[in-house]
Amino acid sequence: MGDDVKRMCKWTRKKLQKDLSTFSEAVKDPQFVCTKCIRIANTKKKLCMPVALTKKSKK
């Protein structure tokens, strides 16, 4: 992800359309969700208020 906008929470629709491949990589196998904007990412540093997602075990 580029240095111009590090947190996906701040991405605009225009930025998303321009860098769709970067966004796709960032949301692949999500581990965290932002409690402010509800975006998901695979690392904490890509979100402004990240909380770890928990995986439910299959019963």
Buried (B, 14 or more C-beta within 10 A) or exposed (E): BEEEEEBBBEBEEEBEEEBEEBBEEBEEEEEBBBEEBEBBBEEEEBBBEBEEEEEEEEE
